[in-house]
């Protein structure tokens, strides 16, 4: 069957583009269906969003995002695992989170307009779905649940960073206060 498909692609090169487009759409539809960010959306809403994403691959150890850089996109992990980290004032590398398939990152800069608050590196080869800022802004304007989910993530991730840096301490008494 594979040989037959290769023959068809050689004879009709446009078939390859159609197959890749179909593959990309199916993969992204499945990815968005399982991502906490887009899970609340209807199938129709997710289909509108799929075309906005591009796919990127990074090898193990590659730096995907660098702390302090401008935030121009959001990523959803299709395959693989990444680590978000920061550097302490003493130069120590502090792990903030390990993220896996379906998780997203890069959202803080998109929401705040400020530089990246952490670096992210691939722990093994990763495939990522990338959404640029312009498309993100359009989606957020038309689908408010995206912004709400990202704002919740923003608060949690900033709190985790402050804890890692020793600025914010867990206080059980505070948790009981309302």
MODELLER restraints for C-alpha pairs under 7 A, 6 or more apart:
rsr = mdl.restraints
at = mdl.atoms
rsr.add(forms.Gaussian(group=physical.xy_distance, feature=features.Distance(at['CA:9:A'], at['CA:15:A']), mean=5.73, stdev=0.5))
rsr.add(forms.Gaussian(group=physical.xy_distance, feature=features.Distance(at['CA:9:A'], at['CA:16:A']), mean=5.79, stdev=0.5))
rsr.add(forms.Gaussian(group=physical.xy_distance, feature=features.Distance(at['CA:25:A'], at['CA:50:A']), mean=6.42, stdev=0.5))
rsr.add(forms.Gaussian(group=physical.xy_distance, feature=features.Distance(at['CA:28:A'], at['CA:50:A']), mean=6.05, stdev=0.5))
rsr.add(forms.Gaussian(group=physical.xy_distance, feature=features.Distance(at['CA:29:A'], at['CA:46:A']), mean=6.74, stdev=0.5))
rsr.add(forms.Gaussian(group=physical.xy_distance, feature=features.Distance(at['CA:29:A'], at['CA:47:A']), mean=6.76, stdev=0.5))
rsr.add(forms.Gaussian(group=physical.xy_distance, feature=features.Distance(at['CA:29:A'], at['CA:50:A']), mean=6.50, stdev=0.5))
rsr.add(forms.Gaussian(group=physical.xy_distance, feature=features.Distance(at['CA:31:A'], at['CA:78:A']), mean=6.43, stdev=0.5))
rsr.add(forms.Gaussian(group=physical.xy_distance, feature=features.Distance(at['CA:31:A'], at['CA:102:A']), mean=6.26, stdev=0.5))
rsr.add(forms.Gaussian(group=physical.xy_distance, feature=features.Distance(at['CA:32:A'], at['CA:38:A']), mean=5.42, stdev=0.5))
rsr.add(forms.Gaussian(group=physical.xy_distance, feature=features.Distance(at['CA:32:A'], at['CA:39:A']), mean=6.50, stdev=0.5))
rsr.add(forms.Gaussian(group=physical.xy_distance, feature=features.Distance(at['CA:32:A'], at['CA:46:A']), mean=6.84, stdev=0.5))
rsr.add(forms.Gaussian(group=physical.xy_distance, feature=features.Distance(at['CA:33:A'], at['CA:39:A']), mean=5.03, stdev=0.5))
rsr.add(forms.Gaussian(group=physical.xy_distance, feature=features.Distance(at['CA:34:A'], at['CA:102:A']), mean=6.11, stdev=0.5))
rsr.add(forms.Gaussian(group=physical.xy_distance, feature=features.Distance(at['CA:35:A'], at['CA:102:A']), mean=4.66, stdev=0.5))
rsr.add(forms.Gaussian(group=physical.xy_distance, feature=features.Distance(at['CA:35:A'], at['CA:103:A']), mean=6.27, stdev=0.5))
rsr.add(forms.Gaussian(group=physical.xy_distance, feature=features.Distance(at['CA:37:A'], at['CA:146:A']), mean=6.17, stdev=0.5))
rsr.add(forms.Gaussian(group=physical.xy_distance, feature=features.Distance(at['CA:37:A'], at['CA:149:A']), mean=6.16, stdev=0.5))
rsr.add(forms.Gaussian(group=physical.xy_distance, feature=features.Distance(at['CA:38:A'], at['CA:146:A']), mean=6.96, stdev=0.5))
rsr.add(forms.Gaussian(group=physical.xy_distance, feature=features.Distance(at['CA:52:A'], at['CA:131:A']), mean=6.38, stdev=0.5))
rsr.add(forms.Gaussian(group=physical.xy_distance, feature=features.Distance(at['CA:52:A'], at['CA:135:A']), mean=6.34, stdev=0.5))
rsr.add(forms.Gaussian(group=physical.xy_distance, feature=features.Distance(at['CA:53:A'], at['CA:129:A']), mean=5.91, stdev=0.5))
rsr.add(forms.Gaussian(group=physical.xy_distance, feature=features.Distance(at['CA:53:A'], at['CA:130:A']), mean=5.29, stdev=0.5))
rsr.add(forms.Gaussian(group=physical.xy_distance, feature=features.Distance(at['CA:53:A'], at['CA:131:A']), mean=4.92, stdev=0.5))
rsr.add(forms.Gaussian(group=physical.xy_distance, feature=features.Distance(at['CA:54:A'], at['CA:129:A']), mean=5.66, stdev=0.5))
rsr.add(forms.Gaussian(group=physical.xy_distance, feature=features.Distance(at['CA:54:A'], at['CA:130:A']), mean=5.17, stdev=0.5))
rsr.add(forms.Gaussian(group=physical.xy_distance, feature=features.Distance(at['CA:54:A'], at['CA:131:A']), mean=6.78, stdev=0.5))
rsr.add(forms.Gaussian(group=physical.xy_distance, feature=features.Distance(at['CA:55:A'], at['CA:127:A']), mean=7.00, stdev=0.5))
rsr.add(forms.Gaussian(group=physical.xy_distance, feature=features.Distance(at['CA:55:A'], at['CA:128:A']), mean=5.71, stdev=0.5))
rsr.add(forms.Gaussian(group=physical.xy_distance, feature=features.Distance(at['CA:55:A'], at['CA:129:A']), mean=4.69, stdev=0.5))
rsr.add(forms.Gaussian(group=physical.xy_distance, feature=features.Distance(at['CA:55:A'], at['CA:130:A']), mean=6.03, stdev=0.5))
rsr.add(forms.Gaussian(group=physical.xy_distance, feature=features.Distance(at['CA:56:A'], at['CA:127:A']), mean=5.80, stdev=0.5))
rsr.add(forms.Gaussian(group=physical.xy_distance, feature=features.Distance(at['CA:56:A'], at['CA:128:A']), mean=5.19, stdev=0.5))
rsr.add(forms.Gaussian(group=physical.xy_distance, feature=features.Distance(at['CA:56:A'], at['CA:129:A']), mean=6.39, stdev=0.5))
rsr.add(forms.Gaussian(group=physical.xy_distance, feature=features.Distance(at['CA:56:A'], at['CA:130:A']), mean=6.94, stdev=0.5))
rsr.add(forms.Gaussian(group=physical.xy_distance, feature=features.Distance(at['CA:57:A'], at['CA:126:A']), mean=5.65, stdev=0.5))
rsr.add(forms.Gaussian(group=physical.xy_distance, feature=features.Distance(at['CA:57:A'], at['CA:127:A']), mean=4.51, stdev=0.5))
rsr.add(forms.Gaussian(group=physical.xy_distance, feature=features.Distance(at['CA:57:A'], at['CA:128:A']), mean=6.16, stdev=0.5))
rsr.add(forms.Gaussian(group=physical.xy_distance, feature=features.Distance(at['CA:58:A'], at['CA:122:A']), mean=6.81, stdev=0.5))
rsr.add(forms.Gaussian(group=physical.xy_distance, feature=features.Distance(at['CA:58:A'], at['CA:125:A']), mean=5.74, stdev=0.5))
rsr.add(forms.Gaussian(group=physical.xy_distance, feature=features.Distance(at['CA:58:A'], at['CA:126:A']), mean=5.36, stdev=0.5))
rsr.add(forms.Gaussian(group=physical.xy_distance, feature=features.Distance(at['CA:58:A'], at['CA:127:A']), mean=6.64, stdev=0.5))
rsr.add(forms.Gaussian(group=physical.xy_distance, feature=features.Distance(at['CA:59:A'], at['CA:122:A']), mean=6.76, stdev=0.5))
rsr.add(forms.Gaussian(group=physical.xy_distance, feature=features.Distance(at['CA:59:A'], at['CA:124:A']), mean=6.55, stdev=0.5))
rsr.add(forms.Gaussian(group=physical.xy_distance, feature=features.Distance(at['CA:59:A'], at['CA:125:A']), mean=4.31, stdev=0.5))
rsr.add(forms.Gaussian(group=physical.xy_distance, feature=features.Distance(at['CA:59:A'], at['CA:126:A']), mean=6.49, stdev=0.5))
rsr.add(forms.Gaussian(group=physical.xy_distance, feature=features.Distance(at['CA:60:A'], at['CA:122:A']), mean=5.14, stdev=0.5))
rsr.add(forms.Gaussian(group=physical.xy_distance, feature=features.Distance(at['CA:60:A'], at['CA:123:A']), mean=5.37, stdev=0.5))
rsr.add(forms.Gaussian(group=physical.xy_distance, feature=features.Distance(at['CA:60:A'], at['CA:124:A']), mean=3.95, stdev=0.5))
rsr.add(forms.Gaussian(group=physical.xy_distance, feature=features.Distance(at['CA:60:A'], at['CA:125:A']), mean=4.47, stdev=0.5))
rsr.add(forms.Gaussian(group=physical.xy_distance, feature=features.Distance(at['CA:61:A'], at['CA:121:A']), mean=5.99, stdev=0.5))
rsr.add(forms.Gaussian(group=physical.xy_distance, feature=features.Distance(at['CA:61:A'], at['CA:122:A']), mean=5.07, stdev=0.5))
rsr.add(forms.Gaussian(group=physical.xy_distance, feature=features.Distance(at['CA:61:A'], at['CA:123:A']), mean=5.71, stdev=0.5))
rsr.add(forms.Gaussian(group=physical.xy_distance, feature=features.Distance(at['CA:61:A'], at['CA:124:A']), mean=6.70, stdev=0.5))
rsr.add(forms.Gaussian(group=physical.xy_distance, feature=features.Distance(at['CA:62:A'], at['CA:121:A']), mean=5.50, stdev=0.5))
rsr.add(forms.Gaussian(group=physical.xy_distance, feature=features.Distance(at['CA:62:A'], at['CA:122:A']), mean=5.41, stdev=0.5))
rsr.add(forms.Gaussian(group=physical.xy_distance, feature=features.Distance(at['CA:63:A'], at['CA:120:A']), mean=6.01, stdev=0.5))
rsr.add(forms.Gaussian(group=physical.xy_distance, feature=features.Distance(at['CA:63:A'], at['CA:121:A']), mean=4.32, stdev=0.5))
rsr.add(forms.Gaussian(group=physical.xy_distance, feature=features.Distance(at['CA:63:A'], at['CA:122:A']), mean=6.54, stdev=0.5))
rsr.add(forms.Gaussian(group=physical.xy_distance, feature=features.Distance(at['CA:64:A'], at['CA:120:A']), mean=5.44, stdev=0.5))
rsr.add(forms.Gaussian(group=physical.xy_distance, feature=features.Distance(at['CA:64:A'], at['CA:121:A']), mean=5.34, stdev=0.5))
rsr.add(forms.Gaussian(group=physical.xy_distance, feature=features.Distance(at['CA:64:A'], at['CA:122:A']), mean=6.91, stdev=0.5))
rsr.add(forms.Gaussian(group=physical.xy_distance, feature=features.Distance(at['CA:65:A'], at['CA:119:A']), mean=5.08, stdev=0.5))
rsr.add(forms.Gaussian(group=physical.xy_distance, feature=features.Distance(at['CA:65:A'], at['CA:120:A']), mean=4.98, stdev=0.5))
rsr.add(forms.Gaussian(group=physical.xy_distance, feature=features.Distance(at['CA:66:A'], at['CA:116:A']), mean=6.77, stdev=0.5))
rsr.add(forms.Gaussian(group=physical.xy_distance, feature=features.Distance(at['CA:66:A'], at['CA:118:A']), mean=6.59, stdev=0.5))
rsr.add(forms.Gaussian(group=physical.xy_distance, feature=features.Distance(at['CA:66:A'], at['CA:119:A']), mean=4.30, stdev=0.5))
rsr.add(forms.Gaussian(group=physical.xy_distance, feature=features.Distance(at['CA:66:A'], at['CA:120:A']), mean=6.60, stdev=0.5))
rsr.add(forms.Gaussian(group=physical.xy_distance, feature=features.Distance(at['CA:67:A'], at['CA:116:A']), mean=4.80, stdev=0.5))
rsr.add(forms.Gaussian(group=physical.xy_distance, feature=features.Distance(at['CA:67:A'], at['CA:117:A']), mean=5.32, stdev=0.5))
rsr.add(forms.Gaussian(group=physical.xy_distance, feature=features.Distance(at['CA:67:A'], at['CA:118:A']), mean=4.36, stdev=0.5))
rsr.add(forms.Gaussian(group=physical.xy_distance, feature=features.Distance(at['CA:67:A'], at['CA:119:A']), mean=4.53, stdev=0.5))
rsr.add(forms.Gaussian(group=physical.xy_distance, feature=features.Distance(at['CA:68:A'], at['CA:115:A']), mean=4.90, stdev=0.5))
rsr.add(forms.Gaussian(group=physical.xy_distance, feature=features.Distance(at['CA:68:A'], at['CA:116:A']), mean=4.86, stdev=0.5))
rsr.add(forms.Gaussian(group=physical.xy_distance, feature=features.Distance(at['CA:68:A'], at['CA:117:A']), mean=6.36, stdev=0.5))
rsr.add(forms.Gaussian(group=physical.xy_distance, feature=features.Distance(at['CA:69:A'], at['CA:115:A']), mean=5.23, stdev=0.5))
rsr.add(forms.Gaussian(group=physical.xy_distance, feature=features.Distance(at['CA:69:A'], at['CA:116:A']), mean=5.39, stdev=0.5))
rsr.add(forms.Gaussian(group=physical.xy_distance, feature=features.Distance(at['CA:70:A'], at['CA:115:A']), mean=4.62, stdev=0.5))
rsr.add(forms.Gaussian(group=physical.xy_distance, feature=features.Distance(at['CA:70:A'], at['CA:116:A']), mean=6.11, stdev=0.5))
rsr.add(forms.Gaussian(group=physical.xy_distance, feature=features.Distance(at['CA:71:A'], at['CA:106:A']), mean=7.00, stdev=0.5))
rsr.add(forms.Gaussian(group=physical.xy_distance, feature=features.Distance(at['CA:71:A'], at['CA:109:A']), mean=4.84, stdev=0.5))
rsr.add(forms.Gaussian(group=physical.xy_distance, feature=features.Distance(at['CA:71:A'], at['CA:110:A']), mean=6.06, stdev=0.5))
rsr.add(forms.Gaussian(group=physical.xy_distance, feature=features.Distance(at['CA:71:A'], at['CA:115:A']), mean=5.74, stdev=0.5))
rsr.add(forms.Gaussian(group=physical.xy_distance, feature=features.Distance(at['CA:71:A'], at['CA:116:A']), mean=5.71, stdev=0.5))
rsr.add(forms.Gaussian(group=physical.xy_distance, feature=features.Distance(at['CA:72:A'], at['CA:110:A']), mean=6.87, stdev=0.5))
rsr.add(forms.Gaussian(group=physical.xy_distance, feature=features.Distance(at['CA:72:A'], at['CA:132:A']), mean=5.91, stdev=0.5))
rsr.add(forms.Gaussian(group=physical.xy_distance, feature=features.Distance(at['CA:72:A'], at['CA:133:A']), mean=5.23, stdev=0.5))
rsr.add(forms.Gaussian(group=physical.xy_distance, feature=features.Distance(at['CA:73:A'], at['CA:106:A']), mean=6.37, stdev=0.5))
rsr.add(forms.Gaussian(group=physical.xy_distance, feature=features.Distance(at['CA:73:A'], at['CA:110:A']), mean=6.92, stdev=0.5))
rsr.add(forms.Gaussian(group=physical.xy_distance, feature=features.Distance(at['CA:73:A'], at['CA:130:A']), mean=6.58, stdev=0.5))
rsr.add(forms.Gaussian(group=physical.xy_distance, feature=features.Distance(at['CA:73:A'], at['CA:131:A']), mean=5.44, stdev=0.5))
rsr.add(forms.Gaussian(group=physical.xy_distance, feature=features.Distance(at['CA:73:A'], at['CA:132:A']), mean=4.18, stdev=0.5))
rsr.add(forms.Gaussian(group=physical.xy_distance, feature=features.Distance(at['CA:73:A'], at['CA:133:A']), mean=5.08, stdev=0.5))
rsr.add(forms.Gaussian(group=physical.xy_distance, feature=features.Distance(at['CA:74:A'], at['CA:105:A']), mean=5.92, stdev=0.5))
rsr.add(forms.Gaussian(group=physical.xy_distance, feature=features.Distance(at['CA:74:A'], at['CA:106:A']), mean=4.55, stdev=0.5))
rsr.add(forms.Gaussian(group=physical.xy_distance, feature=features.Distance(at['CA:74:A'], at['CA:107:A']), mean=5.48, stdev=0.5))
rsr.add(forms.Gaussian(group=physical.xy_distance, feature=features.Distance(at['CA:74:A'], at['CA:130:A']), mean=5.86, stdev=0.5))
rsr.add(forms.Gaussian(group=physical.xy_distance, feature=features.Distance(at['CA:74:A'], at['CA:131:A']), mean=5.23, stdev=0.5))
rsr.add(forms.Gaussian(group=physical.xy_distance, feature=features.Distance(at['CA:74:A'], at['CA:132:A']), mean=6.45, stdev=0.5))
rsr.add(forms.Gaussian(group=physical.xy_distance, feature=features.Distance(at['CA:75:A'], at['CA:104:A']), mean=5.42, stdev=0.5))
rsr.add(forms.Gaussian(group=physical.xy_distance, feature=features.Distance(at['CA:75:A'], at['CA:105:A']), mean=5.42, stdev=0.5))
rsr.add(forms.Gaussian(group=physical.xy_distance, feature=features.Distance(at['CA:75:A'], at['CA:106:A']), mean=6.20, stdev=0.5))
rsr.add(forms.Gaussian(group=physical.xy_distance, feature=features.Distance(at['CA:75:A'], at['CA:128:A']), mean=6.08, stdev=0.5))
rsr.add(forms.Gaussian(group=physical.xy_distance, feature=features.Distance(at['CA:75:A'], at['CA:129:A']), mean=5.53, stdev=0.5))
rsr.add(forms.Gaussian(group=physical.xy_distance, feature=features.Distance(at['CA:75:A'], at['CA:130:A']), mean=4.68, stdev=0.5))
rsr.add(forms.Gaussian(group=physical.xy_distance, feature=features.Distance(at['CA:75:A'], at['CA:131:A']), mean=6.34, stdev=0.5))
rsr.add(forms.Gaussian(group=physical.xy_distance, feature=features.Distance(at['CA:76:A'], at['CA:102:A']), mean=6.07, stdev=0.5))
rsr.add(forms.Gaussian(group=physical.xy_distance, feature=features.Distance(at['CA:76:A'], at['CA:103:A']), mean=5.70, stdev=0.5))
rsr.add(forms.Gaussian(group=physical.xy_distance, feature=features.Distance(at['CA:76:A'], at['CA:104:A']), mean=4.21, stdev=0.5))
rsr.add(forms.Gaussian(group=physical.xy_distance, feature=features.Distance(at['CA:76:A'], at['CA:105:A']), mean=6.64, stdev=0.5))
rsr.add(forms.Gaussian(group=physical.xy_distance, feature=features.Distance(at['CA:76:A'], at['CA:128:A']), mean=5.65, stdev=0.5))
rsr.add(forms.Gaussian(group=physical.xy_distance, feature=features.Distance(at['CA:76:A'], at['CA:129:A']), mean=5.12, stdev=0.5))
rsr.add(forms.Gaussian(group=physical.xy_distance, feature=features.Distance(at['CA:76:A'], at['CA:130:A']), mean=6.68, stdev=0.5))
rsr.add(forms.Gaussian(group=physical.xy_distance, feature=features.Distance(at['CA:77:A'], at['CA:100:A']), mean=6.33, stdev=0.5))
rsr.add(forms.Gaussian(group=physical.xy_distance, feature=features.Distance(at['CA:77:A'], at['CA:101:A']), mean=4.79, stdev=0.5))
rsr.add(forms.Gaussian(group=physical.xy_distance, feature=features.Distance(at['CA:77:A'], at['CA:102:A']), mean=5.28, stdev=0.5))
rsr.add(forms.Gaussian(group=physical.xy_distance, feature=features.Distance(at['CA:77:A'], at['CA:103:A']), mean=5.66, stdev=0.5))
rsr.add(forms.Gaussian(group=physical.xy_distance, feature=features.Distance(at['CA:77:A'], at['CA:104:A']), mean=6.21, stdev=0.5))
rsr.add(forms.Gaussian(group=physical.xy_distance, feature=features.Distance(at['CA:77:A'], at['CA:127:A']), mean=6.33, stdev=0.5))
rsr.add(forms.Gaussian(group=physical.xy_distance, feature=features.Distance(at['CA:77:A'], at['CA:128:A']), mean=4.69, stdev=0.5))
rsr.add(forms.Gaussian(group=physical.xy_distance, feature=features.Distance(at['CA:77:A'], at['CA:129:A']), mean=6.38, stdev=0.5))
rsr.add(forms.Gaussian(group=physical.xy_distance, feature=features.Distance(at['CA:78:A'], at['CA:101:A']), mean=5.23, stdev=0.5))
rsr.add(forms.Gaussian(group=physical.xy_distance, feature=features.Distance(at['CA:78:A'], at['CA:102:A']), mean=6.15, stdev=0.5))
rsr.add(forms.Gaussian(group=physical.xy_distance, feature=features.Distance(at['CA:78:A'], at['CA:127:A']), mean=5.34, stdev=0.5))
rsr.add(forms.Gaussian(group=physical.xy_distance, feature=features.Distance(at['CA:78:A'], at['CA:128:A']), mean=5.25, stdev=0.5))
rsr.add(forms.Gaussian(group=physical.xy_distance, feature=features.Distance(at['CA:78:A'], at['CA:129:A']), mean=6.51, stdev=0.5))
rsr.add(forms.Gaussian(group=physical.xy_distance, feature=features.Distance(at['CA:79:A'], at['CA:101:A']), mean=5.28, stdev=0.5))
rsr.add(forms.Gaussian(group=physical.xy_distance, feature=features.Distance(at['CA:79:A'], at['CA:126:A']), mean=5.39, stdev=0.5))
rsr.add(forms.Gaussian(group=physical.xy_distance, feature=features.Distance(at['CA:79:A'], at['CA:127:A']), mean=5.02, stdev=0.5))
rsr.add(forms.Gaussian(group=physical.xy_distance, feature=features.Distance(at['CA:79:A'], at['CA:128:A']), mean=6.99, stdev=0.5))
rsr.add(forms.Gaussian(group=physical.xy_distance, feature=features.Distance(at['CA:80:A'], at['CA:100:A']), mean=6.10, stdev=0.5))
rsr.add(forms.Gaussian(group=physical.xy_distance, feature=features.Distance(at['CA:80:A'], at['CA:101:A']), mean=6.23, stdev=0.5))
rsr.add(forms.Gaussian(group=physical.xy_distance, feature=features.Distance(at['CA:80:A'], at['CA:124:A']), mean=6.10, stdev=0.5))
rsr.add(forms.Gaussian(group=physical.xy_distance, feature=features.Distance(at['CA:80:A'], at['CA:125:A']), mean=5.94, stdev=0.5))
rsr.add(forms.Gaussian(group=physical.xy_distance, feature=features.Distance(at['CA:80:A'], at['CA:126:A']), mean=4.38, stdev=0.5))
rsr.add(forms.Gaussian(group=physical.xy_distance, feature=features.Distance(at['CA:80:A'], at['CA:127:A']), mean=6.58, stdev=0.5))
rsr.add(forms.Gaussian(group=physical.xy_distance, feature=features.Distance(at['CA:81:A'], at['CA:99:A']), mean=5.64, stdev=0.5))
rsr.add(forms.Gaussian(group=physical.xy_distance, feature=features.Distance(at['CA:81:A'], at['CA:100:A']), mean=4.52, stdev=0.5))
rsr.add(forms.Gaussian(group=physical.xy_distance, feature=features.Distance(at['CA:81:A'], at['CA:101:A']), mean=6.86, stdev=0.5))
rsr.add(forms.Gaussian(group=physical.xy_distance, feature=features.Distance(at['CA:81:A'], at['CA:122:A']), mean=6.19, stdev=0.5))
rsr.add(forms.Gaussian(group=physical.xy_distance, feature=features.Distance(at['CA:81:A'], at['CA:123:A']), mean=5.58, stdev=0.5))
rsr.add(forms.Gaussian(group=physical.xy_distance, feature=features.Distance(at['CA:81:A'], at['CA:124:A']), mean=6.14, stdev=0.5))
rsr.add(forms.Gaussian(group=physical.xy_distance, feature=features.Distance(at['CA:81:A'], at['CA:126:A']), mean=6.40, stdev=0.5))
rsr.add(forms.Gaussian(group=physical.xy_distance, feature=features.Distance(at['CA:82:A'], at['CA:98:A']), mean=5.77, stdev=0.5))
rsr.add(forms.Gaussian(group=physical.xy_distance, feature=features.Distance(at['CA:82:A'], at['CA:99:A']), mean=5.31, stdev=0.5))
rsr.add(forms.Gaussian(group=physical.xy_distance, feature=features.Distance(at['CA:82:A'], at['CA:100:A']), mean=6.60, stdev=0.5))
rsr.add(forms.Gaussian(group=physical.xy_distance, feature=features.Distance(at['CA:82:A'], at['CA:120:A']), mean=6.49, stdev=0.5))
rsr.add(forms.Gaussian(group=physical.xy_distance, feature=features.Distance(at['CA:82:A'], at['CA:121:A']), mean=5.48, stdev=0.5))
rsr.add(forms.Gaussian(group=physical.xy_distance, feature=features.Distance(at['CA:82:A'], at['CA:122:A']), mean=4.39, stdev=0.5))
rsr.add(forms.Gaussian(group=physical.xy_distance, feature=features.Distance(at['CA:82:A'], at['CA:123:A']), mean=5.06, stdev=0.5))
rsr.add(forms.Gaussian(group=physical.xy_distance, feature=features.Distance(at['CA:83:A'], at['CA:95:A']), mean=6.98, stdev=0.5))
rsr.add(forms.Gaussian(group=physical.xy_distance, feature=features.Distance(at['CA:83:A'], at['CA:97:A']), mean=5.77, stdev=0.5))
rsr.add(forms.Gaussian(group=physical.xy_distance, feature=features.Distance(at['CA:83:A'], at['CA:98:A']), mean=4.47, stdev=0.5))
rsr.add(forms.Gaussian(group=physical.xy_distance, feature=features.Distance(at['CA:83:A'], at['CA:99:A']), mean=6.22, stdev=0.5))
rsr.add(forms.Gaussian(group=physical.xy_distance, feature=features.Distance(at['CA:83:A'], at['CA:120:A']), mean=5.47, stdev=0.5))
rsr.add(forms.Gaussian(group=physical.xy_distance, feature=features.Distance(at['CA:83:A'], at['CA:121:A']), mean=5.47, stdev=0.5))
rsr.add(forms.Gaussian(group=physical.xy_distance, feature=features.Distance(at['CA:83:A'], at['CA:122:A']), mean=6.52, stdev=0.5))
rsr.add(forms.Gaussian(group=physical.xy_distance, feature=features.Distance(at['CA:83:A'], at['CA:123:A']), mean=6.49, stdev=0.5))
rsr.add(forms.Gaussian(group=physical.xy_distance, feature=features.Distance(at['CA:84:A'], at['CA:95:A']), mean=6.12, stdev=0.5))
rsr.add(forms.Gaussian(group=physical.xy_distance, feature=features.Distance(at['CA:84:A'], at['CA:96:A']), mean=5.36, stdev=0.5))
rsr.add(forms.Gaussian(group=physical.xy_distance, feature=features.Distance(at['CA:84:A'], at['CA:97:A']), mean=5.15, stdev=0.5))
rsr.add(forms.Gaussian(group=physical.xy_distance, feature=features.Distance(at['CA:84:A'], at['CA:98:A']), mean=6.32, stdev=0.5))
rsr.add(forms.Gaussian(group=physical.xy_distance, feature=features.Distance(at['CA:84:A'], at['CA:118:A']), mean=6.26, stdev=0.5))
rsr.add(forms.Gaussian(group=physical.xy_distance, feature=features.Distance(at['CA:84:A'], at['CA:119:A']), mean=5.61, stdev=0.5))
rsr.add(forms.Gaussian(group=physical.xy_distance, feature=features.Distance(at['CA:84:A'], at['CA:120:A']), mean=4.35, stdev=0.5))
rsr.add(forms.Gaussian(group=physical.xy_distance, feature=features.Distance(at['CA:84:A'], at['CA:121:A']), mean=6.71, stdev=0.5))
rsr.add(forms.Gaussian(group=physical.xy_distance, feature=features.Distance(at['CA:85:A'], at['CA:93:A']), mean=6.65, stdev=0.5))
rsr.add(forms.Gaussian(group=physical.xy_distance, feature=features.Distance(at['CA:85:A'], at['CA:94:A']), mean=5.44, stdev=0.5))
rsr.add(forms.Gaussian(group=physical.xy_distance, feature=features.Distance(at['CA:85:A'], at['CA:95:A']), mean=4.37, stdev=0.5))
rsr.add(forms.Gaussian(group=physical.xy_distance, feature=features.Distance(at['CA:85:A'], at['CA:96:A']), mean=5.04, stdev=0.5))
rsr.add(forms.Gaussian(group=physical.xy_distance, feature=features.Distance(at['CA:85:A'], at['CA:118:A']), mean=5.64, stdev=0.5))
rsr.add(forms.Gaussian(group=physical.xy_distance, feature=features.Distance(at['CA:85:A'], at['CA:119:A']), mean=5.37, stdev=0.5))
rsr.add(forms.Gaussian(group=physical.xy_distance, feature=features.Distance(at['CA:85:A'], at['CA:120:A']), mean=6.26, stdev=0.5))
rsr.add(forms.Gaussian(group=physical.xy_distance, feature=features.Distance(at['CA:86:A'], at['CA:93:A']), mean=5.84, stdev=0.5))
rsr.add(forms.Gaussian(group=physical.xy_distance, feature=features.Distance(at['CA:86:A'], at['CA:94:A']), mean=5.32, stdev=0.5))
rsr.add(forms.Gaussian(group=physical.xy_distance, feature=features.Distance(at['CA:86:A'], at['CA:95:A']), mean=6.65, stdev=0.5))
rsr.add(forms.Gaussian(group=physical.xy_distance, feature=features.Distance(at['CA:86:A'], at['CA:118:A']), mean=5.20, stdev=0.5))
rsr.add(forms.Gaussian(group=physical.xy_distance, feature=features.Distance(at['CA:86:A'], at['CA:119:A']), mean=6.15, stdev=0.5))
rsr.add(forms.Gaussian(group=physical.xy_distance, feature=features.Distance(at['CA:87:A'], at['CA:93:A']), mean=4.62, stdev=0.5))
rsr.add(forms.Gaussian(group=physical.xy_distance, feature=features.Distance(at['CA:87:A'], at['CA:94:A']), mean=5.88, stdev=0.5))
rsr.add(forms.Gaussian(group=physical.xy_distance, feature=features.Distance(at['CA:88:A'], at['CA:94:A']), mean=6.75, stdev=0.5))
rsr.add(forms.Gaussian(group=physical.xy_distance, feature=features.Distance(at['CA:88:A'], at['CA:165:A']), mean=6.12, stdev=0.5))
rsr.add(forms.Gaussian(group=physical.xy_distance, feature=features.Distance(at['CA:94:A'], at['CA:164:A']), mean=6.56, stdev=0.5))
rsr.add(forms.Gaussian(group=physical.xy_distance, feature=features.Distance(at['CA:96:A'], at['CA:160:A']), mean=6.53, stdev=0.5))
rsr.add(forms.Gaussian(group=physical.xy_distance, feature=features.Distance(at['CA:96:A'], at['CA:161:A']), mean=6.18, stdev=0.5))
rsr.add(forms.Gaussian(group=physical.xy_distance, feature=features.Distance(at['CA:96:A'], at['CA:164:A']), mean=6.80, stdev=0.5))
rsr.add(forms.Gaussian(group=physical.xy_distance, feature=features.Distance(at['CA:107:A'], at['CA:150:A']), mean=6.60, stdev=0.5))
rsr.add(forms.Gaussian(group=physical.xy_distance, feature=features.Distance(at['CA:108:A'], at['CA:154:A']), mean=5.68, stdev=0.5))
rsr.add(forms.Gaussian(group=physical.xy_distance, feature=features.Distance(at['CA:109:A'], at['CA:115:A']), mean=5.80, stdev=0.5))
rsr.add(forms.Gaussian(group=physical.xy_distance, feature=features.Distance(at['CA:109:A'], at['CA:116:A']), mean=5.58, stdev=0.5))
rsr.add(forms.Gaussian(group=physical.xy_distance, feature=features.Distance(at['CA:110:A'], at['CA:133:A']), mean=6.43, stdev=0.5))
rsr.add(forms.Gaussian(group=physical.xy_distance, feature=features.Distance(at['CA:140:A'], at['CA:146:A']), mean=5.79, stdev=0.5))
rsr.add(forms.Gaussian(group=physical.xy_distance, feature=features.Distance(at['CA:140:A'], at['CA:147:A']), mean=5.74, stdev=0.5))
rsr.add(forms.Gaussian(group=physical.xy_distance, feature=features.Distance(at['CA:162:A'], at['CA:168:A']), mean=5.23, stdev=0.5))
rsr.add(forms.Gaussian(group=physical.xy_distance, feature=features.Distance(at['CA:163:A'], at['CA:169:A']), mean=5.88, stdev=0.5))
